[in-house]
């Protein structure tokens, strides 16, 4: 079997290492190993089951589920049959799910449970082409009769029987898959209008798996923890592409509430997360240390000062004096080593932050405690990664150098342009959007940036998000927002000021940390809204804003802020599944609050 797609590597693992562990899941409190042999058997049965139901080469199958083995069985089963996987976020409303099923033309829909199946009942009239909904967990549906519904177990049985009756068909379908065939549709989160399906080929996936590992090597026995949504390209990079190409071990979390606990249990060697996760870890450490004894607080403060100084030098390629090396070694042995063990980071060889810009302070914080956190940059349309820092070669404020085989250049207006084997085929059934994004083989990213003399890329901001003040000054809001979010008390910040005389900010507080602050300082509140309006909490946030303002030029300083009186929810359309704020939506939803900040003078 050829190695020009990931399917060939997958079958090689199944054939040559059947007893090795490929995946792990926690059931009934115990981590269960899934070997490559079992993985291969399930993928084969899914593929043959779908073929028996009539799946043709090039057709899409939609999948909606939390991270679990059945997701990847389905994904590789679909691809092995020559089909295309279209992942759907479990938090999507029925209308959004229906849109993807309709747009992708999916005749088959794999759903996790009764909750996800119920959504199909609300859009089935709009998708008459939908033939079968295959449900993984049948609890609550065992006595339900509907020609649309079959269980995942029934699909596996169908596949096993069809395979026995049609020997060689599975291998034939795999061999029919070519590198330039579509492998997956990754739907954008739709921050501006309906989501668009980015078409990624088998060639795209294989290239990205190899290019990422060329930048930061994978070792035999490396383990990852799967917890970001699997329909997002960032999670697919590690749980699908790199796992299949290099035979790593993927550990699936129990649920989104147990990420930190599962991290401690698994102690992965390679880990990754969106900036919000790293910010949460950092603020959690700082808040816990504020509760420690005077002695522990003092020791931690001294060690962090040493660590930050050490990180500042190493991250800027400057020599570290011998005395600082010794001081850092002492700080690491006394504090940082134990801290990493408690967090589950003791085995981490490299950690990635991606999907959104991360604050340089957060990056420096983790490198100071000995966790090699590096940043990458890219988008779905480039198969996830365009540039990435190499371990030991990191510049603060930069998102690394292009991957091997990827070209990056800056357009005259500052836009980042990308060319290489990872660039997507276009948007599904959307030639207009494709023509706007792909021009002469170059992917127009929509981001503004700069390349330095060493080829390191700096992201200034989203092209459409740049603020031009009434005085004509160009300001990148992301830098200011990232500094604000480094505060343990601020969850999100949206800086506003386009065509205005000065900048203002909408701020979403970190509920857990602010409630603790309120309890420690005996501040009375009844609801979340009343907490955000408490004068003492406003003063707390004002101090955090003042701290950031001291580091900014006069024109960049936030003159006023308002605490948003509610939490930001994906379900309300305020943030994406990877916790990026939908700036346009927020500006519209809170326009009265924004205007009030300007009207008050």
ABEGO torsion letter per residue (X at the ends): XBAABAAAAAAAAAAABAABBABBBBBGGBBBBBBAAAAAAAAAAAAAAAAAAGBBBGBBBBBBBBBBAAAAAAAAAAAAAGBBBBBBBAABBAAAAAAAAAAAGBABBBBABAAAAAAAAAAAAABAABABBBBABABGAAABBBAABBBAAAAAAAAAAAAAABBGAAAAAAAABBAABBABBBBBAGABEBBBBBBBBAAAAAAAAAAAAAABBBBBGBBBBBABBAABAAAAAAAAAAAAAAGBBBBBBABAAAAAAAAAAAGBABBBBBAAAAAAAAAAAAAAAAABBAAAAAAAAAAAAAAAAAAAAAAAGBBBBAAAAAAAAAAAAAAAAAAAAAAGAAABABBBBBGBBBBAAAAAAAAAAGBBBBBBBEBAAAGGBABBBBBGBBBBGBAEBBBBGBBBBBBAAGBBBBBEAABBAEBBGBAAAAAAABBGGBBBAGBBBBBBAAGBBBBABBAAABBBBAAGBBBBAAAAAAAAAABAABABBBBBGBGBABBBBBBBBBAAAAAAAAAAAGBBBABAAAAAABAAAAAAAAAAAAAAAAABBAAABBABBBBBABBBBAAAGABBAAGBBBAAAAAAAAAAAAAAAAAAX
